Amino acid sequence: MTPDDTTTGDLTRPIDLTRPRRVEFGSGTAPAAGRWIRENNFTRVLVVADAFNAARVDLLGLAGAAVTVFAEIKPEPDLPNLEALLAVAERAGAQAVIGFGGGSAMDLAKLAAVLPGSGQSPADVVGVEKVAGKRAALVQVPTTAGTGSEAGTRALVTDPATRSKLAVQSRHMLADLAVIDPDLTLSVPPAVTAATGVDALAHCVEAYTNRKAHPATDLYALEGARLVGRWLPRAIADGGDRAARAGLALASFYGGLCLGPVNTAGGHAVAYPLGTRHHVAHGAANALIFPHVLAFNAPAVPQRTAAVLAALGLRAATDPAAVFDAAHRWCAGLGCEMRLSAYGVPQDDLPRMAEEAHAIRRLLDNNPRDLTRDDILAIYRAAY
């Protein structure tokens, strides 16, 4: 038995495939959100957005509805941010909630669609399938190409007391409609395009090299990686390249399809403390960590690692040093910051970060190779 045999996927193993009930994809599709609202005779709508996207809600075509806009979504949203949203949602009494933004807006929109009026608090629903039911219809409209949150059933919120991510997973948080309009990402600057693009790549790669990898998601995962490899450099070079933006939007969606049934693994677990403890943007944290964990896992999944590199247009390799060199050069070539020290992360915090990452068992248990606390600390030190 070769190392890859454990993750080639057993066709007989059950898998629960979830995706939005309806998907509108393509340039200029943003007004489909408003058309769907009218088709369903919804008159009270809550839009969950960051400040930038709150200023362009008119793109959604919501004329005729009473629209409440919550415009205070923060990067790496925390419990106080969620509580402020839920207070607005309670007053709005919306029949439909629209997440309009990146993963933060879409994640909190999921919670705004299920918690108001439910009698459940955020603490009550942390975990798997603890949500009592959907209280409002949910529309997701991504404005970045990275998280794939429009396709999934999970929401992540930071607990400021513990500086850890709280994960809620529920079928009731699946979008009724996902509107993926790549034109909404044309304004994303190069650095954010790079970081979010590598986040989409990480979703695909961590699903493809996962202990739970399955043939039903492998095709999305590997094609998502190919799309990022082909289109991300072009989108960074020319933000107005609509074909490149569409390619990345599709890659992000494919990554989202993998997150529900398979989820991420070691890469995201190691990246999370950068955001929760030091406010490094999620995409940037994943880009920095990506080459390290890909190389670490190579001995356990050599064939799949080689396939990932080939998907990115790089020379296939299985030797960890060669894998790291290729992936690191690729990320750095996109303009991603690849040094922890550049983000002001104090070196004496690395052991505590390693402890926190090692405690994220919901992800580390998916990793094809066991990542010990010392392994994680070594990655942080190598990235410093």
C-alpha positions as a Markdown table, in Angstrom:
| # | Residue | x | y | z |
|---|---|---|---|---|
| 1 | Met | 0.0 | 0.0 | 0.0 |
| 2 | Thr | 1.4 | 3.4 | -1.0 |
| 3 | Pro | 0.9 | 6.4 | 1.3 |
| 4 | Asp | -1.6 | 7.9 | -1.1 |
| 5 | Asp | -3.9 | 4.9 | -0.8 |
| 6 | Thr | -5.4 | 6.3 | 2.4 |
| 7 | Thr | -6.7 | 9.3 | 0.5 |
| 8 | Thr | -7.6 | 8.1 | -2.9 |
| 9 | Gly | -11.1 | 7.9 | -1.7 |
| 10 | Asp | -13.4 | 5.0 | -1.1 |
| 11 | Leu | -16.4 | 5.1 | -3.5 |
| 12 | Thr | -18.4 | 3.1 | -1.0 |
| 13 | Arg | -18.0 | 5.6 | 1.9 |
| 14 | Pro | -21.0 | 7.7 | 2.4 |
| 15 | Ile | -20.6 | 11.5 | 1.8 |
| 16 | Asp | -23.1 | 14.3 | 2.3 |
| 17 | Leu | -22.9 | 16.7 | -0.6 |
| 18 | Thr | -24.5 | 20.1 | 0.0 |
| 19 | Arg | -24.8 | 23.1 | -2.2 |
| 20 | Pro | -27.1 | 26.1 | -2.5 |
| 21 | Arg | -30.6 | 25.4 | -3.7 |
| 22 | Arg | -30.0 | 27.7 | -6.7 |
| 23 | Val | -26.9 | 29.3 | -8.1 |
| 24 | Glu | -26.6 | 32.2 | -10.5 |
| 25 | Phe | -23.1 | 32.5 | -11.9 |
| 26 | Gly | -21.6 | 35.0 | -14.3 |
| 27 | Ser | -20.8 | 38.6 | -15.1 |
| 28 | Gly | -23.7 | 41.0 | -14.4 |
| 29 | Thr | -25.8 | 38.5 | -12.4 |
| 30 | Ala | -25.9 | 40.6 | -9.2 |
| 31 | Pro | -29.5 | 41.9 | -9.8 |
| 32 | Ala | -30.6 | 38.3 | -9.7 |
| 33 | Ala | -30.7 | 38.7 | -5.9 |
| 34 | Gly | -33.4 | 41.4 | -6.2 |
| 35 | Arg | -35.4 | 39.4 | -8.8 |
| 36 | Trp | -35.4 | 36.4 | -6.5 |
| 37 | Ile | -36.6 | 38.5 | -3.6 |
| 38 | Arg | -39.5 | 39.8 | -5.7 |
| 39 | Glu | -40.3 | 36.3 | -7.1 |
| 40 | Asn | -40.8 | 35.1 | -3.5 |
| 41 | Asn | -42.8 | 38.2 | -2.5 |
| 42 | Phe | -40.4 | 39.2 | 0.3 |
| 43 | Thr | -40.8 | 42.8 | 1.3 |
| 44 | Arg | -38.4 | 43.1 | 4.3 |
| 45 | Val | -34.7 | 42.5 | 3.6 |
| 46 | Leu | -31.6 | 42.7 | 5.7 |
| 47 | Val | -28.3 | 43.2 | 3.9 |
| 48 | Val | -25.2 | 42.2 | 5.9 |
| 49 | Ala | -22.1 | 43.9 | 4.5 |
| 50 | Asp | -18.9 | 45.7 | 5.2 |
| 51 | Ala | -18.8 | 49.5 | 4.7 |
| 52 | Phe | -17.5 | 49.3 | 1.1 |
| 53 | Asn | -20.2 | 47.0 | -0.1 |
| 54 | Ala | -22.9 | 48.7 | 1.9 |
| 55 | Ala | -22.3 | 51.7 | -0.4 |
| 56 | Arg | -23.2 | 49.7 | -3.4 |
| 57 | Val | -26.2 | 47.7 | -2.3 |
| 58 | Asp | -28.1 | 49.2 | -5.3 |
| 59 | Leu | -26.3 | 46.7 | -7.5 |
| 60 | Leu | -28.5 | 44.0 | -6.0 |
| 61 | Gly | -31.6 | 45.4 | -7.5 |
| 62 | Leu | -33.7 | 45.5 | -4.3 |
| 63 | Ala | -36.0 | 48.4 | -5.4 |
| 64 | Gly | -39.5 | 47.9 | -3.9 |
| 65 | Ala | -38.3 | 46.2 | -0.7 |
| 66 | Ala | -37.9 | 47.7 | 2.7 |
| 67 | Val | -34.1 | 47.3 | 3.1 |
| 68 | Thr | -32.1 | 47.4 | 6.3 |
| 69 | Val | -28.4 | 47.5 | 5.9 |
| 70 | Phe | -26.0 | 46.4 | 8.6 |
| 71 | Ala | -22.7 | 47.9 | 7.4 |
| 72 | Glu | -20.4 | 47.2 | 10.3 |
| 73 | Ile | -19.0 | 43.8 | 9.5 |
| 74 | Lys | -15.3 | 43.6 | 10.5 |
| 75 | Pro | -12.5 | 41.4 | 9.1 |
| 76 | Glu | -12.3 | 38.3 | 11.4 |
| 77 | Pro | -15.7 | 39.2 | 13.0 |
| 78 | Asp | -16.0 | 38.5 | 16.7 |
| 79 | Leu | -18.9 | 37.9 | 19.1 |
| 80 | Pro | -19.6 | 41.6 | 19.8 |
| 81 | Asn | -19.8 | 42.2 | 16.1 |
| 82 | Leu | -22.3 | 39.3 | 15.8 |
| 83 | Glu | -24.3 | 40.5 | 18.8 |
| 84 | Ala | -24.6 | 44.0 | 17.2 |
| 85 | Leu | -25.9 | 42.4 | 14.0 |
| 86 | Leu | -28.4 | 40.2 | 15.8 |
| 87 | Ala | -29.8 | 43.3 | 17.6 |
| 88 | Val | -30.4 | 45.0 | 14.2 |
| 89 | Ala | -31.8 | 41.8 | 12.8 |
| 90 | Glu | -34.3 | 41.4 | 15.6 |
| 91 | Arg | -35.6 | 44.9 | 15.0 |
| 92 | Ala | -35.7 | 44.5 | 11.2 |
| 93 | Gly | -37.8 | 41.3 | 11.2 |
| 94 | Ala | -36.5 | 40.5 | 7.8 |
| 95 | Gln | -38.0 | 37.8 | 5.6 |
| 96 | Ala | -34.7 | 37.4 | 3.7 |
| 97 | Val | -31.1 | 38.0 | 4.7 |
| 98 | Ile | -28.4 | 38.8 | 2.1 |
| 99 | Gly | -24.7 | 38.3 | 2.8 |
| 100 | Phe | -23.0 | 40.9 | 0.6 |
| 101 | Gly | -19.2 | 40.8 | 0.9 |
| 102 | Gly | -16.4 | 38.4 | 1.7 |
| 103 | Gly | -16.5 | 35.5 | 4.0 |
| 104 | Ser | -17.0 | 37.6 | 7.1 |
| 105 | Ala | -20.3 | 39.1 | 5.8 |
| 106 | Met | -21.5 | 35.8 | 4.4 |
| 107 | Asp | -20.7 | 33.9 | 7.6 |
| 108 | Leu | -22.6 | 36.4 | 9.8 |
| 109 | Ala | -25.5 | 36.5 | 7.4 |
| 110 | Lys | -25.9 | 32.8 | 8.0 |
| 111 | Leu | -26.3 | 33.4 | 11.7 |
| 112 | Ala | -28.6 | 36.3 | 11.1 |
| 113 | Ala | -30.9 | 34.0 | 9.1 |
| 114 | Val | -31.2 | 31.5 | 11.9 |
| 115 | Leu | -30.8 | 33.1 | 15.3 |
| 116 | Pro | -33.2 | 36.1 | 15.6 |
| 117 | Gly | -36.5 | 35.0 | 17.2 |
| 118 | Ser | -35.2 | 31.5 | 17.8 |
| 119 | Gly | -34.6 | 31.7 | 21.5 |
| 120 | Gln | -31.1 | 30.4 | 20.8 |
| 121 | Ser | -27.9 | 32.3 | 21.6 |
| 122 | Pro | -24.6 | 32.1 | 19.6 |
| 123 | Ala | -23.2 | 29.9 | 22.4 |
| 124 | Asp | -26.1 | 27.4 | 22.0 |
| 125 | Val | -25.3 | 26.7 | 18.4 |
| 126 | Val | -21.6 | 26.3 | 18.4 |
| 127 | Gly | -20.8 | 22.8 | 17.0 |
| 128 | Val | -22.5 | 20.6 | 14.5 |
| 129 | Glu | -26.3 | 20.7 | 13.7 |
| 130 | Lys | -27.4 | 22.5 | 16.8 |
| 131 | Val | -29.4 | 25.2 | 15.0 |
| 132 | Ala | -33.1 | 24.8 | 15.6 |
| 133 | Gly | -34.2 | 26.0 | 12.1 |
| 134 | Lys | -34.0 | 28.7 | 9.5 |
| 135 | Arg | -35.9 | 31.9 | 10.4 |
| 136 | Ala | -35.4 | 33.8 | 7.2 |
| 137 | Ala | -34.5 | 33.0 | 3.6 |
| 138 | Leu | -30.7 | 33.4 | 2.8 |
| 139 | Val | -29.1 | 34.9 | -0.2 |
| 140 | Gln | -25.3 | 35.0 | -0.5 |
| 141 | Val | -23.5 | 37.4 | -2.9 |
| 142 | Pro | -19.7 | 37.1 | -2.6 |
| 143 | Thr | -17.6 | 40.1 | -3.5 |
| 144 | Thr | -14.2 | 38.4 | -3.2 |
| 145 | Ala | -13.0 | 35.2 | -4.7 |
| 146 | Gly | -11.6 | 33.2 | -1.8 |
| 147 | Thr | -13.7 | 31.9 | 1.0 |
| 148 | Gly | -16.4 | 30.0 | -1.0 |
| 149 | Ser | -18.7 | 30.7 | 2.0 |
| 150 | Glu | -21.6 | 31.2 | -0.4 |
| 151 | Ala | -21.6 | 27.4 | -0.9 |
| 152 | Gly | -21.3 | 26.2 | 2.6 |
| 153 | Thr | -23.0 | 25.6 | 5.9 |
| 154 | Arg | -20.4 | 26.8 | 8.4 |
| 155 | Ala | -19.9 | 30.2 | 10.1 |
| 156 | Leu | -16.8 | 31.2 | 12.0 |
| 157 | Val | -16.8 | 33.9 | 14.7 |
| 158 | Thr | -13.9 | 34.8 | 17.0 |
| 159 | Asp | -14.4 | 34.6 | 20.8 |
| 160 | Pro | -12.4 | 37.6 | 22.0 |
| 161 | Ala | -12.0 | 36.1 | 25.5 |
| 162 | Thr | -10.2 | 33.0 | 24.3 |
| 163 | Arg | -9.0 | 34.4 | 20.9 |
| 164 | Ser | -10.2 | 31.2 | 19.2 |
| 165 | Lys | -12.6 | 30.5 | 16.4 |
| 166 | Leu | -16.1 | 29.3 | 17.2 |
| 167 | Ala | -17.5 | 27.2 | 14.4 |
| 168 | Val | -21.2 | 26.7 | 13.8 |
| 169 | Gln | -22.3 | 24.2 | 11.2 |
| 170 | Ser | -25.9 | 23.6 | 10.2 |
| 171 | Arg | -27.9 | 22.6 | 7.1 |
| 172 | His | -30.2 | 25.5 | 8.0 |
| 173 | Met | -27.5 | 27.9 | 7.1 |
| 174 | Leu | -27.2 | 26.8 | 3.5 |
| 175 | Ala | -28.1 | 29.5 | 1.0 |
| 176 | Asp | -31.4 | 29.4 | -0.8 |
| 177 | Leu | -29.7 | 31.4 | -3.6 |
| 178 | Ala | -26.0 | 32.1 | -4.3 |
| 179 | Val | -25.4 | 34.9 | -6.8 |
| 180 | Ile | -21.7 | 34.8 | -8.0 |
| 181 | Asp | -21.0 | 37.8 | -10.1 |
| 182 | Pro | -17.3 | 38.0 | -10.9 |
| 183 | Asp | -17.7 | 41.7 | -11.8 |
| 184 | Leu | -18.2 | 42.5 | -8.2 |
| 185 | Thr | -14.5 | 41.5 | -7.6 |
| 186 | Leu | -13.1 | 43.9 | -10.2 |
| 187 | Ser | -12.3 | 46.5 | -7.5 |
| 188 | Val | -10.4 | 44.1 | -5.3 |
| 189 | Pro | -6.7 | 45.3 | -5.1 |
| 190 | Pro | -3.8 | 43.1 | -6.1 |
| 191 | Ala | -2.6 | 42.2 | -2.6 |
| 192 | Val | -6.1 | 41.1 | -1.5 |
| 193 | Thr | -6.7 | 39.3 | -4.8 |
| 194 | Ala | -3.5 | 37.3 | -4.2 |
| 195 | Ala | -4.3 | 36.5 | -0.6 |
| 196 | Thr | -8.0 | 35.5 | -1.3 |
| 197 | Gly | -6.9 | 33.5 | -4.3 |
| 198 | Val | -4.5 | 31.4 | -2.3 |
| 199 | Asp | -7.2 | 31.0 | 0.3 |
| 200 | Ala | -9.4 | 29.4 | -2.4 |
| 201 | Leu | -6.5 | 27.3 | -3.4 |
| 202 | Ala | -5.9 | 26.2 | 0.2 |
| 203 | His | -9.6 | 25.1 | 0.5 |
| 204 | Cys | -9.2 | 22.9 | -2.6 |
| 205 | Val | -5.8 | 21.5 | -1.8 |
| 206 | Glu | -6.6 | 20.7 | 1.9 |
| 207 | Ala | -9.7 | 18.9 | 0.7 |
| 208 | Tyr | -7.8 | 17.0 | -2.0 |
| 209 | Thr | -5.1 | 15.9 | 0.4 |
| 210 | Asn | -7.5 | 15.2 | 3.3 |
| 211 | Arg | -8.1 | 12.0 | 5.2 |
| 212 | Lys | -11.7 | 12.4 | 4.2 |
| 213 | Ala | -10.9 | 13.0 | 0.5 |
| 214 | His | -13.6 | 11.5 | -1.7 |
| 215 | Pro | -13.9 | 11.1 | -5.5 |
| 216 | Ala | -17.2 | 13.1 | -5.4 |
| 217 | Thr | -15.2 | 16.2 | -4.3 |
| 218 | Asp | -11.8 | 15.5 | -5.8 |
| 219 | Leu | -12.9 | 16.7 | -9.2 |
| 220 | Tyr | -13.9 | 20.1 | -7.7 |
| 221 | Ala | -10.8 | 20.3 | -5.6 |
| 222 | Leu | -8.3 | 19.6 | -8.4 |
| 223 | Glu | -10.1 | 21.7 | -10.9 |
| 224 | Gly | -10.3 | 24.6 | -8.4 |
| 225 | Ala | -6.5 | 24.4 | -8.0 |
| 226 | Arg | -6.1 | 24.4 | -11.8 |
| 227 | Leu | -8.3 | 27.5 | -12.1 |
| 228 | Val | -6.3 | 29.4 | -9.5 |
| 229 | Gly | -3.0 | 28.4 | -11.1 |
| 230 | Arg | -4.3 | 29.6 | -14.5 |
| 231 | Trp | -6.1 | 32.8 | -13.5 |
| 232 | Leu | -4.7 | 34.2 | -10.3 |
| 233 | Pro | -1.5 | 35.6 | -11.8 |
| 234 | Arg | -3.6 | 37.3 | -14.6 |
| 235 | Ala | -6.1 | 38.8 | -12.1 |
| 236 | Ile | -3.2 | 40.3 | -10.1 |
| 237 | Ala | -1.5 | 41.7 | -13.2 |
| 238 | Asp | -4.7 | 43.2 | -14.5 |
| 239 | Gly | -7.6 | 43.6 | -12.0 |
| 240 | Gly | -9.9 | 44.4 | -14.9 |
| 241 | Asp | -9.4 | 41.1 | -16.6 |
| 242 | Arg | -13.0 | 39.8 | -16.4 |
| 243 | Ala | -12.1 | 36.3 | -17.6 |
| 244 | Ala | -9.5 | 36.0 | -14.8 |
| 245 | Arg | -12.0 | 37.3 | -12.2 |
| 246 | Ala | -14.6 | 34.7 | -13.4 |
| 247 | Gly | -12.0 | 31.9 | -13.2 |
| 248 | Leu | -11.2 | 32.8 | -9.6 |
| 249 | Ala | -14.9 | 33.1 | -8.7 |
| 250 | Leu | -15.5 | 29.6 | -10.0 |
| 251 | Ala | -12.4 | 28.3 | -8.1 |
| 252 | Ser | -13.6 | 29.9 | -4.9 |
| 253 | Phe | -17.1 | 28.3 | -5.4 |
| 254 | Tyr | -15.5 | 24.9 | -6.1 |
| 255 | Gly | -13.5 | 25.2 | -2.9 |
| 256 | Gly | -16.7 | 26.0 | -1.0 |
| 257 | Leu | -18.3 | 22.8 | -2.3 |
| 258 | Cys | -15.4 | 20.9 | -0.8 |
| 259 | Leu | -15.7 | 22.5 | 2.6 |
| 260 | Gly | -19.0 | 21.0 | 3.6 |
| 261 | Pro | -18.4 | 17.3 | 3.2 |
| 262 | Val | -14.6 | 17.3 | 3.6 |
| 263 | Asn | -13.4 | 20.6 | 5.1 |
| 264 | Thr | -9.9 | 21.9 | 5.5 |
| 265 | Ala | -7.1 | 20.4 | 7.5 |
| 266 | Gly | -3.7 | 21.4 | 8.9 |
| 267 | Gly | -3.1 | 24.5 | 6.8 |
| 268 | His | -6.1 | 26.3 | 8.1 |
| 269 | Ala | -5.5 | 25.1 | 11.7 |
| 270 | Val | -2.0 | 26.5 | 11.6 |
| 271 | Ala | -3.1 | 29.8 | 10.0 |
| 272 | Tyr | -6.0 | 30.6 | 12.3 |
| 273 | Pro | -3.9 | 31.9 | 15.3 |
| 274 | Leu | -2.4 | 34.5 | 13.0 |
| 275 | Gly | -5.8 | 36.0 | 12.6 |
| 276 | Thr | -7.3 | 35.5 | 16.0 |
| 277 | Arg | -4.2 | 36.6 | 18.0 |
| 278 | His | -2.6 | 39.1 | 15.6 |
| 279 | His | -5.3 | 40.2 | 13.2 |
| 280 | Val | -3.6 | 38.9 | 10.1 |
| 281 | Ala | -6.2 | 38.7 | 7.3 |
| 282 | His | -7.4 | 35.2 | 6.8 |
| 283 | Gly | -6.3 | 34.9 | 3.2 |
| 284 | Ala | -2.8 | 36.4 | 3.9 |
| 285 | Ala | -2.4 | 33.9 | 6.8 |
| 286 | Asn | -3.2 | 31.0 | 4.6 |
| 287 | Ala | -0.9 | 32.2 | 1.8 |
| 288 | Leu | 2.0 | 32.4 | 4.3 |
| 289 | Ile | 1.4 | 28.9 | 5.7 |
| 290 | Phe | 0.4 | 27.1 | 2.5 |
| 291 | Pro | 3.9 | 26.0 | 1.3 |
| 292 | His | 4.9 | 24.8 | 4.7 |
| 293 | Val | 2.0 | 22.5 | 5.3 |
| 294 | Leu | 1.9 | 21.3 | 1.7 |
| 295 | Ala | 5.6 | 20.3 | 2.0 |
| 296 | Phe | 5.0 | 18.7 | 5.5 |
| 297 | Asn | 2.2 | 16.5 | 4.2 |
| 298 | Ala | 4.1 | 15.5 | 1.0 |
| 299 | Pro | 5.5 | 12.2 | 2.5 |
| 300 | Ala | 1.9 | 11.1 | 3.4 |
| 301 | Val | 0.3 | 12.1 | 0.0 |
| 302 | Pro | 3.1 | 12.2 | -2.5 |
| 303 | Gln | 1.0 | 11.6 | -5.6 |
| 304 | Arg | -1.6 | 14.1 | -4.7 |
| 305 | Thr | 1.1 | 16.7 | -3.8 |
| 306 | Ala | 2.6 | 16.2 | -7.2 |
| 307 | Ala | -0.8 | 16.7 | -8.8 |
| 308 | Val | -1.3 | 19.9 | -6.9 |
| 309 | Leu | 2.0 | 21.4 | -8.1 |
| 310 | Ala | 1.1 | 20.3 | -11.7 |
| 311 | Ala | -2.3 | 22.0 | -11.4 |
| 312 | Leu | -0.5 | 25.2 | -10.6 |
| 313 | Gly | 1.7 | 24.8 | -13.7 |
| 314 | Leu | 4.7 | 23.9 | -11.6 |
| 315 | Arg | 7.1 | 20.9 | -12.0 |
| 316 | Ala | 5.6 | 17.9 | -10.1 |
| 317 | Ala | 7.6 | 17.0 | -7.1 |
| 318 | Thr | 7.2 | 14.8 | -4.0 |
| 319 | Asp | 10.4 | 15.6 | -2.0 |
| 320 | Pro | 9.4 | 18.0 | 0.8 |
| 321 | Ala | 12.2 | 20.5 | 0.1 |
| 322 | Ala | 11.4 | 20.6 | -3.6 |
| 323 | Val | 7.7 | 21.0 | -2.8 |
| 324 | Phe | 8.3 | 23.8 | -0.4 |
| 325 | Asp | 10.6 | 25.6 | -2.7 |
| 326 | Ala | 8.2 | 25.5 | -5.7 |
| 327 | Ala | 5.1 | 26.5 | -3.6 |
| 328 | His | 6.9 | 29.2 | -1.7 |
| 329 | Arg | 8.3 | 30.8 | -4.9 |
| 330 | Trp | 4.9 | 30.6 | -6.5 |
| 331 | Cys | 3.2 | 32.4 | -3.6 |
| 332 | Ala | 6.0 | 35.0 | -3.2 |
| 333 | Gly | 5.8 | 35.6 | -7.0 |
| 334 | Leu | 2.2 | 36.6 | -6.5 |
| 335 | Gly | 3.3 | 39.3 | -4.1 |
| 336 | Cys | 2.2 | 37.5 | -0.9 |
| 337 | Glu | 4.0 | 38.4 | 2.3 |
| 338 | Met | 5.8 | 35.2 | 3.3 |
| 339 | Arg | 7.3 | 36.3 | 6.7 |
| 340 | Leu | 5.5 | 36.2 | 10.0 |
| 341 | Ser | 7.8 | 38.9 | 11.4 |
| 342 | Ala | 6.5 | 41.3 | 8.7 |
| 343 | Tyr | 3.1 | 41.2 | 10.4 |
| 344 | Gly | 4.5 | 42.2 | 13.8 |
| 345 | Val | 4.0 | 38.8 | 15.3 |
| 346 | Pro | 6.2 | 38.6 | 18.4 |
| 347 | Gln | 8.6 | 35.7 | 18.4 |
| 348 | Asp | 7.8 | 34.8 | 22.0 |
| 349 | Asp | 4.1 | 34.2 | 21.1 |
| 350 | Leu | 4.9 | 31.4 | 18.7 |
| 351 | Pro | 4.7 | 28.6 | 21.4 |
| 352 | Arg | 1.3 | 29.9 | 22.5 |
| 353 | Met | 0.1 | 30.0 | 18.9 |
| 354 | Ala | 1.3 | 26.5 | 18.4 |
| 355 | Glu | -0.7 | 25.3 | 21.4 |
| 356 | Glu | -3.8 | 27.0 | 20.1 |
| 357 | Ala | -3.4 | 25.6 | 16.6 |
| 358 | His | -2.8 | 22.1 | 17.9 |
| 359 | Ala | -6.1 | 22.3 | 19.8 |
| 360 | Ile | -8.1 | 22.7 | 16.6 |
| 361 | Arg | -8.9 | 19.0 | 16.3 |
| 362 | Arg | -11.9 | 19.5 | 14.0 |
| 363 | Leu | -9.3 | 20.4 | 11.3 |
| 364 | Leu | -6.1 | 18.7 | 12.4 |
| 365 | Asp | -7.8 | 15.3 | 12.6 |
| 366 | Asn | -8.4 | 15.7 | 8.8 |
| 367 | Asn | -4.7 | 16.2 | 8.0 |
| 368 | Pro | -3.1 | 13.3 | 6.2 |
| 369 | Arg | 0.0 | 13.4 | 8.5 |
| 370 | Asp | -0.1 | 14.0 | 12.2 |
| 371 | Leu | 0.9 | 17.5 | 13.1 |
| 372 | Thr | 2.3 | 17.7 | 16.6 |
| 373 | Arg | 2.6 | 20.9 | 18.6 |
| 374 | Asp | 6.4 | 20.9 | 18.0 |
| 375 | Asp | 5.8 | 20.4 | 14.2 |
| 376 | Ile | 3.5 | 23.5 | 14.2 |
| 377 | Leu | 6.0 | 25.5 | 16.2 |
| 378 | Ala | 8.7 | 24.5 | 13.8 |
| 379 | Ile | 6.6 | 25.8 | 10.9 |
| 380 | Tyr | 6.0 | 29.1 | 12.6 |
| 381 | Arg | 9.8 | 29.5 | 13.3 |
| 382 | Ala | 10.6 | 28.6 | 9.7 |
| 383 | Ala | 8.1 | 31.2 | 8.5 |
| 384 | Tyr | 9.4 | 33.8 | 10.8 |
